[in-house]
Amino acid sequence: MSTLPETSPLRRLLAYAAPHRGRIRKAATYSVANKLFDLAPPALIGMAVDVVVERENSWIASFGYTDIITQLAILSGLTFLIWASESVFEYLYKVAWRNLAQDLQHNLRLDAYGRVQDMELAYFEDRSSGGLMSVLNDDVNQLERFLDMGANELLQVSTTVIVVGSAFFWLAPEVAWMSMLPMPFILWGSIVFQKKLAPRYSRVRERVGQLNGDLAGNLGGISTIKSFTAERRECQRIAERSDEYRKANASAIAMSSAFSPLIRMVILVGFTATLAFGGYLAATDALAVGAYSVMVFFTQRLLWPLTSLGNTFDLYQRAMASTTRILDLLDMRPAIRSGEQCISAEDLQGNLRFENVNFHYSNGFQGLRSMDLEFAPGQTTALVGPTGAGKSTIIKLLLRFYDPTGGTITLDGKDLRTLNLKDLRQAIGLVSQDVFLFHGSVRENIAYGNPKASEAQVIAAAQAAEADEFIQELPQGYDTIVGERGQKLSGGQRQRLSIARAVLKNPPILILDEATSAVDNETEAAIQRSMQRISVGRTTIVIAHRLSTIRNAANIYVLESGQVHEQGNHDELIAKGDLYAALWRVQTGSALGVVIS
């Protein structure tokens, strides 16, 4: 996995938002126009004072309107036009920025979720689902809040500084430098605060990710927590995580809260100087009274936006910390890449081969050693052996959740790495011992692999899996909601729905991973009948600890420590009198020993 070269979060965000540049320019234009009209009233007040004091010699009179009533009428008309325009552009910029924020938020969330789905299995094994949820939800929402309000605030403050500064230098250059004197200090202070706030808000986002990870884990394991009466201990652990988040926020708040008061004190210098020295010039007739009025009001209009700049920078820094996390996620590249060769499930023979395959996990554990296997088309092949022998690793390699670190795995003679990944996985049906059902109806879960299946096809699949009978007894039949992870159903019921789901997918290759490991004898018998029925004509791979479930398999591989210890059918392996025979004697009660689990 790799990331793009590090650059500023804002540049990265603008690069991502390139398709929306036209909308950004339009929203920015509305914000600037709104602020220009918002700054006009002080000029109107100055003009009104000029009319009252200068009368026929006022600025408006220079355009030929010497009558005072006419001048006031013109001022009234301008006032109405300016206030109406300000309201119109306020509506326009709010709609533009908010819709842009919603659309960008929507795109970011979908792109980030799409990237997460593309990542290999090892990526998820190293991260908590709660931490990823924090990025996909909290961080995306944080960015949306900034675009909703903060971008407009920054534009309007910048517009205010430029317009007011220009007006000051035009009206009274000798006073303007006093009012603008604080600006370099404000800009310098803003940069310093940004640099100091950025790492603090990065820690805030890290802490909230850890907190969300623990909360998600605890909610998912609530039955375990209750069974071990660990509620108080878990509450204490969550309290510690929450306190870390609170302290990280407190550190950022202490810094960000100091910005506005300091800025206000700096601006006060410029405001006081303008008020005093400008008033002196007006009193000595060196500055027109109307111009002095405009400067006083403009200085006030400059003051308040700058004092709120601290809140805007705070929002900005939070958003940039979130942006970094989101775009870092988007910049990740999966280690498992799809091949270009497309395959059709209808055309597959289903001949799978492992040729001198080695595999070790990222922690260095050797999963497979020089593994040679063949899964013959249309036949059932079983994998048995103790925990850690490599059975589950083989399944993960077949589905390309991982790639081998040595050797080759082929399907009908083609290296799996050259095949289209979607086509490969579409050709394989997996019935896992750890059945995952989605929070939805029984029908939706059975049809998950084939959403367009008809009602008759869903029922036929359930009947093949011997699930139709218990489904009909559920309160709403096929419309019954199974609950999160299928918690409203028994283990055997979940397992049979999983088999029905695989049947409806109708893959040429079927993998049954400990499908009867956690069910009673009656349910096991029903599942075995289902498995025998659906495995006909398919390349079937069965992982089993209960050897009675695979005694009819055409070929059995006995694994130990990531290697093939022995191979053959049931009778051949019993005749050899080796590991398989020992396991069979233990499980059938014909010898004392330790049952492999």
Secondary structure, DSSP 8 states (H G I E B T S, - for coil): --------HHHHHHHHTGGGHHHHHHHHHHHHHHHHHHTHHHHHHHHHHHHHHHGGGSTGGGGT---HHHHHHHHHHHHHHHHHHHHHHHHHHHHHHHHHHHHHHHHHHHHHHHHHHHS-HHHHHTS-HHHHHIIIIIIHHHHHHIIIIIHHHHHHHHHHHHHHHHHHHHH-HHHHHHHHTHHHHHHHHHHHHHHHHHHHHHHHHHHHHHHHHHHHHHHHTHHHHHHTT-HHHHHHHHHHHHHHHHHHHHHHHHHHHTHHHHHHHHHHHHHHHHHHHHHHHHHTTSS-HHHHHHHHHHHHHHHHHHHTHHHHHHHHHHHHHHHHHHHHHHH---SS---SB---GGG----EEEEEEEEE-TTS-EEEEEEEEEE-TTSEEEEE-STTSSHHHHHHHHTTSS--SEEEEEETTEEGGGB-HHHHHHTEEEE-SS----SSBHHHHHGGG-TT--HHHHHHHHHHTT-HHHHHHSTTGGG-B--GGGTTS-HHHHHHHHHHHHHHH--SEEEEESTTTTS-HHHHHHHHHHHHHHTTTSEEEEE-SSGGGGTT-SEEEEEETTEEEEEE-HHHHHHHTSHHHHHHHHHHTSS------
